[in-house]
Amino acid sequence: MAKWTPTHEAPEPLEGPIVPTIIGGTILWFVLFLVQLPFYGWFDDHGHLWWLWTCLAGAGLGLIGIWYVRGRDAAIKRATAPEKEPAE
């Protein structure tokens, strides 16, 4: 079987409001965790306790994601900022 090779260039990645998107997703995961927390007993009785912990894990990973994308945005801004000439 021959290896498939693309015949055209890949498009540029889309850039958008990355930081607000990650913050919104993190908040959503944490809100879902808080909404499900009062039903802990029901989830435990029916074997769905992993739903609760999935939401908490999503919120925790979202915090890591916020840290990562803020650093990424800062690095992109530093790289595209015009360099200052040293004063003589």
Order of alpha helices (4+ residues) and beta strands (2+ residues): alpha-alpha-alpha
